[in-house]
Structure formats: structure tokens, C-alpha cells
Amino acid sequence: MSGWQIREWQSTDCFEALTALLRSAYAQLAGMGLRFLATHQGADVTRERVMTGTCFLAVSNEQLMGTITLYEPKSGEECDYYARTDVAHFGQFAVKPGFQKSGIGTALLEHVERIAKQRGFAHMALDTAEPAAHLIEYYQKRGYSFVQFVQWDCTNYRSVVMSKPL
């Protein structure tokens, strides 16, 4: 697929549209019984998550194709690894069904890794559901490895925290 670009979230972008994209992209995971926050969050939660990080969108003629949000460390993180000053992490990573496996996800992931490196971070981290073996394998193929487990209050599974050097 061509004709799309990655850009940073703009004040004119729609939180409801981004929420719909997240829910549709995470529907398969919900079907597996995994309660990722993105499977059920409202636009208010999407707004909060976008505003606490740097959100990037993959767009084609202003149609949302995918998203990823880069987070910098802050004190009070529930995950000790995410609080490290040399570690950035990402979340709300999704590609619209129908455009998955087209290279958009890889481009979004590589984009936030570049930005984090430019900002001086030594590591990029993420967390995903321990039962989602296909996602763990996806990240392992991209150089991520296990760091620790974490249990978030908003999920019904234990998460695997993974990281890679930048």
C-alpha cells in the first residue's frame, strides 16, 4: 500500500475516530477473551492516553490507518521498568483491520523507535498480554526481549514487559 504518511496528532483530530480504530484493531484480542484497555475504552480515556504521550497517526487522505503513542518515563509509574530515565515505551499501537500486514505497523514502530533515540533514550519498551503469543513473537522478531511481568488493574491478564536497545 502506498499513499499514506505518518504524522503527529493534531488538535483537529478526532478522539472518537481514534477510539473506533483502536476498538476495531483490538477486536480479535477481545475475541480471545483478553481485556486490553483499547478493547473497551471510551473517547475520554483515548484523549487522556494521547495527551500524556506523543501520538502518531498513519493517515491516507486524512483517513486513519493506524496509530502508536510514545511515552516518556515519569515518576509514579506502576511498572518499575517504565520509570527508568533511559527507557521510553509505547502503547495504543494499532492498525485498522484490512490494512494489517501492509507495513503500516512496522513503519509506526520504527518511527517511534527513531523519535525515542533522537530524544536520548537508550531503550524502547512495551507491554502486551502474556497469553497473546502471536504478539510476543511479533515483538521478538523486531529485537524485543522479556524484562518482567506486570499486572495492570485494568486488564484480566498478566502482561509481559519487553524492551530493546535503541
C-alpha positions as CSV (number, residue, x, y, z in Angstrom):
1,M,0.0,0.0,0.0
2,S,1.2,3.5,-0.8
3,G,-0.1,7.0,-0.4
4,W,-0.1,7.1,3.4
5,Q,2.1,9.1,5.8
6,I,2.9,9.2,9.5
7,R,2.2,12.4,11.3
8,E,1.8,13.7,14.8
9,W,-1.6,14.1,16.4
10,Q,-3.2,17.5,15.6
11,S,-5.7,19.4,17.6
12,T,-8.2,19.0,14.8
13,D,-8.0,15.1,15.0
14,C,-11.0,13.3,16.4
15,F,-10.7,11.2,19.7
16,E,-13.9,9.3,18.8
17,A,-12.5,8.2,15.4
18,L,-9.2,7.1,17.1
19,T,-11.2,5.2,19.7
20,A,-13.1,3.4,17.0
21,L,-9.9,2.5,15.2
22,L,-8.4,1.1,18.5
23,R,-11.5,-0.9,19.2
24,S,-11.7,-2.4,15.7
25,A,-8.0,-3.3,15.7
26,Y,-8.2,-4.9,19.2
27,A,-11.4,-6.8,18.4
28,Q,-9.6,-10.0,17.7
29,L,-7.8,-9.8,21.1
30,A,-11.2,-9.2,22.7
31,G,-12.5,-12.3,21.0
32,M,-9.6,-14.2,22.6
33,G,-11.0,-13.1,26.0
34,L,-8.2,-10.5,26.6
35,R,-9.4,-7.3,28.1
36,F,-6.8,-4.8,26.7
37,L,-7.9,-1.3,27.7
38,A,-8.2,-0.4,24.0
39,T,-10.9,-3.1,23.6
40,H,-13.4,-1.1,25.6
41,Q,-12.0,2.4,26.4
42,G,-14.1,5.5,25.7
43,A,-13.0,8.6,23.9
44,D,-12.3,10.2,27.3
45,V,-9.6,7.6,28.0
46,T,-8.3,7.8,24.5
47,R,-7.9,11.6,25.0
48,E,-6.1,11.1,28.3
49,R,-3.7,8.5,26.8
50,V,-3.0,10.7,23.7
51,M,-2.4,13.8,25.9
52,T,0.1,12.1,28.2
53,G,2.4,11.0,25.4
54,T,3.2,11.8,21.8
55,C,0.6,10.2,19.5
56,F,1.4,9.4,15.9
57,L,-1.1,8.5,13.2
58,A,-0.7,6.7,9.9
59,V,-3.1,8.5,7.5
60,S,-4.2,8.4,3.9
61,N,-6.2,11.5,2.8
62,E,-6.9,12.1,6.5
63,Q,-8.4,8.6,6.9
64,L,-6.9,6.9,10.0
65,M,-5.0,3.7,9.1
66,G,-3.0,3.2,12.3
67,T,-1.7,4.8,15.5
68,I,1.0,4.5,18.2
69,T,1.7,6.6,21.2
70,L,5.2,7.2,22.6
71,Y,5.5,7.7,26.4
72,E,8.5,9.1,28.3
73,P,9.2,8.0,31.8
74,K,7.5,9.7,34.7
75,S,7.6,9.2,38.5
76,G,4.9,7.1,39.9
77,E,4.8,4.6,37.1
78,E,3.1,1.3,38.0
79,C,5.8,-0.6,36.1
80,D,9.3,0.0,37.6
81,Y,10.9,-0.5,34.2
82,Y,8.8,2.3,32.7
83,A,10.0,4.7,35.4
84,R,13.7,4.3,34.3
85,T,15.0,7.6,32.9
86,D,16.7,5.8,30.0
87,V,13.5,3.9,28.9
88,A,10.7,5.2,26.6
89,H,7.7,3.0,26.0
90,F,4.8,2.9,23.6
91,G,1.1,2.0,23.7
92,Q,-2.1,2.3,21.9
93,F,-0.4,0.6,18.9
94,A,-3.0,-0.4,16.3
95,V,-3.5,-0.8,12.6
96,K,-7.0,-0.7,11.2
97,P,-8.2,-4.2,10.1
98,G,-7.9,-4.6,6.4
99,F,-4.6,-2.7,6.5
100,Q,-2.8,-5.0,8.9
101,K,0.2,-6.8,7.5
102,S,0.7,-4.0,4.9
103,G,3.8,-2.5,6.6
104,I,2.0,0.3,8.4
105,G,2.6,-1.2,11.8
106,T,6.3,-1.8,11.1
107,A,6.6,1.8,9.9
108,L,4.8,3.2,13.0
109,L,7.0,1.1,15.3
110,E,10.2,2.1,13.6
111,H,9.1,5.8,13.7
112,V,8.7,5.8,17.5
113,E,11.9,4.0,18.0
114,R,13.7,6.7,15.9
115,I,12.0,9.5,17.8
116,A,12.9,7.9,21.2
117,K,16.5,7.5,20.1
118,Q,16.6,11.2,19.0
119,R,15.2,12.2,22.4
120,G,18.2,10.4,24.0
121,F,16.5,7.2,25.3
122,A,18.7,4.0,25.4
123,H,15.8,1.5,25.4
124,M,12.3,1.2,23.9
125,A,9.8,-0.9,25.9
126,L,6.2,-2.1,25.6
127,D,3.9,-4.5,27.4
128,T,1.4,-7.0,26.0
129,A,-0.7,-9.8,27.2
130,E,1.1,-13.0,28.3
131,P,-1.5,-15.2,26.5
132,A,-1.0,-13.3,23.2
133,A,1.8,-15.5,21.9
134,H,1.5,-14.0,18.4
135,L,2.2,-10.5,19.7
136,I,5.1,-11.6,21.8
137,E,6.5,-13.4,18.7
138,Y,6.0,-10.2,16.6
139,Y,8.0,-8.1,19.0
140,Q,10.7,-10.7,19.5
141,K,11.3,-10.7,15.7
142,R,11.8,-7.0,16.0
143,G,14.5,-7.3,18.7
144,Y,12.5,-7.0,21.8
145,S,13.1,-9.4,24.8
146,F,11.5,-10.1,28.1
147,V,12.1,-7.8,31.0
148,Q,9.5,-8.5,33.6
149,F,5.8,-9.3,34.3
150,V,3.3,-6.6,35.4
151,Q,-0.3,-6.9,36.4
152,W,-2.4,-3.8,35.4
153,D,-5.6,-3.0,37.3
154,C,-7.5,-2.5,34.0
155,T,-6.7,-5.9,32.4
156,N,-7.7,-9.5,33.0
157,Y,-4.3,-11.0,32.2
158,R,-0.6,-10.7,33.3
159,S,1.4,-8.5,31.0
160,V,4.8,-9.2,29.6
161,V,7.1,-6.2,29.5
162,M,9.6,-6.3,26.7
163,S,12.4,-4.0,25.7
164,K,15.1,-3.5,23.1
165,P,18.2,-1.3,23.0
166,L,18.0,1.7,20.6
